[in-house]
Amino acid sequence: MCAHQSQCPSIDRTDRDTAHVVAAHPEQGWNLLCNGAIVFDDTGELLPDGSVIAPRRPAPGELATAA
């Protein structure tokens, strides 16, 4: 799908969510990337083959504390 240079990461790479946004829907909480992935604001992903990547949750201690 990617037609620009340098090409975006393919869907089978772990950095696939760094591909360019081709359709943004911030009001609905998702973006379509040029590699066909749909990424959600909660960091979950839906891949073109229908598989789902669960949202990444921070481990205890990774959350910033308010000062």
C-alpha positions as CSV (number, residue, x, y, z in Angstrom):
1,M,0.0,0.0,0.0
2,C,2.8,2.4,0.8
3,A,3.7,4.6,-2.2
4,H,6.1,7.1,-0.6
5,Q,9.9,7.0,0.1
6,S,11.1,5.5,2.3
7,Q,8.5,2.8,2.5
8,C,6.7,2.3,5.8
9,P,7.2,-0.9,7.9
10,S,5.2,-3.9,6.6
11,I,2.4,-5.3,8.7
12,D,4.6,-8.2,9.9
13,R,7.1,-6.0,11.6
14,T,6.9,-4.9,15.3
15,D,7.2,-1.2,14.3
16,R,4.2,-1.4,12.0
17,D,2.4,1.3,13.9
18,T,4.9,3.9,12.8
19,A,3.5,3.8,9.2
20,H,2.0,7.0,7.8
21,V,-1.6,7.8,8.6
22,V,-3.9,7.8,5.5
23,A,-7.2,8.3,7.3
24,A,-7.5,10.0,10.7
25,H,-10.6,9.7,12.8
26,P,-9.7,11.2,16.2
27,E,-13.3,11.8,17.0
28,Q,-13.8,8.0,16.9
29,G,-10.4,7.1,18.4
30,W,-8.7,5.4,15.4
31,N,-6.4,5.9,12.4
32,L,-5.8,3.9,9.3
33,L,-2.2,3.4,8.4
34,C,-0.8,3.0,4.8
35,N,0.2,-0.6,5.6
36,G,-3.4,-1.4,6.3
37,A,-3.3,-1.5,10.1
38,I,-5.9,0.3,12.1
39,V,-4.5,1.7,15.3
40,F,-6.7,2.8,18.2
41,D,-6.1,5.5,20.8
42,D,-5.7,2.9,23.5
43,T,-2.8,1.4,21.5
44,G,-4.7,-1.6,20.3
45,E,-4.4,-2.6,16.7
46,L,-6.5,-4.4,14.0
47,L,-4.4,-5.9,11.3
48,P,-5.5,-6.4,7.6
49,D,-5.8,-10.2,8.1
50,G,-8.3,-9.6,10.9
51,S,-6.0,-10.4,13.8
52,V,-6.0,-8.2,16.9
53,I,-3.1,-6.7,18.8
54,A,-4.2,-6.1,22.4
55,P,-3.6,-2.6,23.9
56,R,-0.3,-2.2,25.6
57,R,-0.7,-1.5,29.3
58,P,2.1,0.1,31.4
59,A,3.6,-2.2,34.0
60,P,3.3,-1.2,37.6
61,G,5.9,1.5,38.3
62,E,5.9,2.8,34.7
63,L,3.2,5.3,35.4
64,A,4.3,8.8,36.1
65,T,3.3,10.1,39.5
66,A,1.9,13.5,39.9
67,A,4.2,15.9,41.8
